[in-house]
């Protein structure tokens, strides 16, 4: 089993334990959406800073064609995913936790694609990975806005190694967009 996949053996857990873990991971199901817009506490801001720090790595901000080593990129992205899984329960409010969950989903998509034969086409492996990275950058930008911190994208002076601000601000496009593999109701499109 992949080290980025967590599970709970229900045969050895009480319903109370399952509920407690789900509550910690997903938040209060009775909370109103307006409460999510409340001013963030210092601990909530700190959790988002930890998320941003965990994701601030070359493997996220660099285009696939510019990666020094694809194995190193996949390893770095897997480490990022593991770090996010440890931190997500501390992220408040729920809308921010959903952004982090989306980042984890994108990292999972990239990990699944990494086992396929590599293709450079827009609709191939490289396009899927770059699309996932751009959606991650978009979510990181939203998290940074939530704590009034600018997200500075790394830049390159020699060639297009890193995604530009213009790239990051474009809406996702192509068959590998969020809407392309996640349905509007949140279900997986198979």
QUITA-V425601 format. One record per residue. RES is the residue in one small letter. OMEGA is omega in whole degrees, -180 to 180 (999 if undefined). NEAR is the number of other C-alpha atoms within 8 Angstrom. D_LAST is the distance of its C-alpha to the last C-alpha in Angstrom with 1 decimal. Layout:
res=RES omega=OMEGA near=NEAR d_last=D_LAST
res=RES omega=OMEGA near=NEAR d_last=D_LAST
This chain:
res=x omega=-179 near=3 d_last=21.8
res=x omega=179 near=4 d_last=21.3
res=x omega=179 near=6 d_last=24.1
res=x omega=180 near=8 d_last=21.8
res=x omega=176 near=6 d_last=20.2
res=x omega=178 near=5 d_last=22.4
res=x omega=178 near=4 d_last=22.6
res=x omega=179 near=5 d_last=25.1
res=x omega=-176 near=6 d_last=26.4
res=x omega=178 near=7 d_last=26.8
res=x omega=-177 near=4 d_last=29.4
res=x omega=-177 near=5 d_last=31.7
res=x omega=177 near=9 d_last=31.1
res=x omega=176 near=7 d_last=32.5
res=x omega=179 near=6 d_last=30.6
res=x omega=179 near=6 d_last=32.8
res=x omega=179 near=8 d_last=31.7
res=x omega=180 near=10 d_last=28.0
res=x omega=-180 near=8 d_last=28.8
res=x omega=180 near=8 d_last=30.9
res=x omega=177 near=8 d_last=28.3
res=x omega=179 near=9 d_last=25.6
res=x omega=179 near=10 d_last=28.3
res=x omega=-177 near=8 d_last=29.2
res=x omega=-172 near=8 d_last=25.7
res=x omega=-179 near=10 d_last=24.5
res=x omega=-178 near=8 d_last=27.9
res=x omega=-179 near=6 d_last=29.7
res=x omega=-179 near=6 d_last=27.5
res=x omega=-176 near=4 d_last=30.6
res=x omega=178 near=6 d_last=31.2
res=x omega=-177 near=6 d_last=31.5
res=x omega=178 near=6 d_last=29.6
res=x omega=179 near=6 d_last=33.1
res=x omega=180 near=8 d_last=34.0
res=x omega=-177 near=10 d_last=31.4
res=x omega=-179 near=7 d_last=33.5
res=x omega=180 near=6 d_last=36.6
res=x omega=-178 near=4 d_last=38.5
res=x omega=176 near=9 d_last=37.1
res=x omega=178 near=6 d_last=39.3
res=x omega=180 near=6 d_last=40.6
res=x omega=177 near=6 d_last=38.4
res=x omega=177 near=12 d_last=35.2
res=x omega=179 near=10 d_last=36.3
res=x omega=179 near=8 d_last=37.0
res=x omega=179 near=12 d_last=33.5
res=x omega=176 near=12 d_last=32.0
res=x omega=178 near=9 d_last=34.5
res=x omega=178 near=9 d_last=33.4
res=x omega=180 near=12 d_last=29.8
res=x omega=180 near=11 d_last=31.0
res=x omega=179 near=7 d_last=33.2
res=x omega=-177 near=10 d_last=30.5
res=x omega=-176 near=8 d_last=28.3
res=x omega=-178 near=8 d_last=31.3
res=x omega=-178 near=8 d_last=31.1
res=x omega=-176 near=6 d_last=31.2
res=x omega=179 near=10 d_last=27.7
res=x omega=-170 near=11 d_last=26.1
res=x omega=-178 near=13 d_last=28.5
res=x omega=177 near=11 d_last=28.9
res=x omega=-177 near=11 d_last=27.0
res=x omega=-176 near=9 d_last=25.6
res=x omega=-177 near=6 d_last=28.3
res=x omega=180 near=9 d_last=30.9
res=x omega=179 near=11 d_last=30.0
res=x omega=-177 near=6 d_last=32.9
res=x omega=-177 near=6 d_last=30.9
res=x omega=178 near=8 d_last=27.1
res=x omega=178 near=6 d_last=27.6
res=x omega=178 near=8 d_last=29.6
res=x omega=-179 near=11 d_last=27.0
res=x omega=178 near=11 d_last=24.2
res=x omega=180 near=8 d_last=26.8
res=x omega=179 near=10 d_last=27.8
res=x omega=177 near=11 d_last=24.3
res=x omega=177 near=11 d_last=23.7
res=x omega=177 near=8 d_last=27.1
res=x omega=-180 near=10 d_last=26.2
res=x omega=178 near=12 d_last=23.1
res=x omega=179 near=10 d_last=25.4
res=x omega=179 near=9 d_last=28.0
res=x omega=179 near=12 d_last=25.7
res=x omega=177 near=10 d_last=24.6
res=x omega=-173 near=7 d_last=28.4
res=x omega=-169 near=11 d_last=29.2
res=x omega=-176 near=12 d_last=26.5
res=x omega=-179 near=10 d_last=28.3
res=x omega=-176 near=7 d_last=31.4
res=x omega=177 near=12 d_last=29.8
res=x omega=-11 near=11 d_last=30.9
res=x omega=-174 near=11 d_last=30.3
res=x omega=-179 near=10 d_last=26.8
res=x omega=177 near=8 d_last=25.7
res=x omega=177 near=10 d_last=26.7
res=x omega=178 near=13 d_last=24.9
res=x omega=176 near=8 d_last=21.7
res=x omega=179 near=12 d_last=22.3
res=x omega=177 near=12 d_last=22.9
res=x omega=176 near=9 d_last=19.7
res=x omega=177 near=10 d_last=17.9
res=x omega=178 near=11 d_last=19.9
res=x omega=179 near=11 d_last=19.0
res=x omega=178 near=8 d_last=15.2
res=x omega=178 near=12 d_last=16.1
res=x omega=176 near=12 d_last=18.3
res=x omega=177 near=9 d_last=15.7
res=x omega=180 near=9 d_last=13.4
res=x omega=179 near=11 d_last=16.6
res=x omega=178 near=10 d_last=17.5
res=x omega=-179 near=8 d_last=14.3
res=x omega=-176 near=10 d_last=15.0
res=x omega=-180 near=10 d_last=18.6
res=x omega=179 near=6 d_last=18.3
res=x omega=174 near=7 d_last=17.1
res=x omega=-173 near=6 d_last=19.9
res=x omega=175 near=8 d_last=21.3
res=x omega=-176 near=7 d_last=21.4
res=x omega=-175 near=8 d_last=23.3
res=x omega=180 near=8 d_last=21.9
res=x omega=-178 near=8 d_last=20.6
res=x omega=-179 near=10 d_last=17.0
res=x omega=-176 near=10 d_last=17.5
res=x omega=-178 near=15 d_last=17.8
res=x omega=179 near=14 d_last=20.8
res=x omega=179 near=12 d_last=19.2
res=x omega=-179 near=13 d_last=16.2
res=x omega=179 near=11 d_last=18.7
res=x omega=177 near=10 d_last=21.1
res=x omega=177 near=11 d_last=18.7
res=x omega=179 near=13 d_last=17.8
res=x omega=179 near=11 d_last=21.5
res=x omega=177 near=12 d_last=22.4
res=x omega=175 near=13 d_last=20.1
res=x omega=180 near=12 d_last=21.9
res=x omega=178 near=11 d_last=25.2
res=x omega=179 near=10 d_last=24.5
res=x omega=177 near=12 d_last=23.9
res=x omega=178 near=11 d_last=27.0
res=x omega=178 near=10 d_last=28.9
res=x omega=178 near=9 d_last=28.1
res=x omega=179 near=12 d_last=29.2
res=x omega=177 near=14 d_last=32.4
res=x omega=-178 near=9 d_last=33.2
res=x omega=179 near=7 d_last=33.0
res=x omega=178 near=9 d_last=35.9
res=x omega=178 near=6 d_last=37.7
res=x omega=178 near=7 d_last=37.3
res=x omega=175 near=7 d_last=36.6
res=x omega=-180 near=7 d_last=33.9
res=x omega=177 near=4 d_last=35.7
res=x omega=176 near=8 d_last=33.5
res=x omega=179 near=7 d_last=35.2
res=x omega=179 near=8 d_last=36.7
res=x omega=-180 near=8 d_last=37.9
res=x omega=-175 near=4 d_last=41.1
res=x omega=178 near=4 d_last=40.7
res=x omega=-177 near=5 d_last=37.3
res=x omega=177 near=8 d_last=33.8
res=x omega=-176 near=11 d_last=32.9
res=x omega=174 near=11 d_last=31.6
res=x omega=179 near=14 d_last=29.4
res=x omega=176 near=8 d_last=31.8
res=x omega=178 near=7 d_last=32.0
res=x omega=177 near=6 d_last=31.2
res=x omega=-175 near=8 d_last=27.9
res=x omega=-178 near=11 d_last=27.1
res=x omega=178 near=7 d_last=28.0
res=x omega=174 near=6 d_last=25.9
res=x omega=179 near=4 d_last=22.8
res=x omega=180 near=9 d_last=19.6
res=x omega=178 near=6 d_last=18.8
res=x omega=-175 near=6 d_last=16.8
res=x omega=-177 near=6 d_last=13.1
res=x omega=176 near=11 d_last=12.9
res=x omega=178 near=11 d_last=14.0
res=x omega=-179 near=8 d_last=13.3
res=x omega=-178 near=7 d_last=12.2
res=x omega=-179 near=9 d_last=9.9
res=x omega=172 near=10 d_last=7.5
res=x omega=-180 near=10 d_last=9.0
res=x omega=-179 near=10 d_last=9.7
res=x omega=180 near=6 d_last=13.4
res=x omega=178 near=4 d_last=13.8
res=x omega=-179 near=6 d_last=12.5
res=x omega=-180 near=7 d_last=9.3
res=x omega=174 near=7 d_last=6.1
res=x omega=-179 near=7 d_last=3.8
res=x omega=999 near=3 d_last=0.0
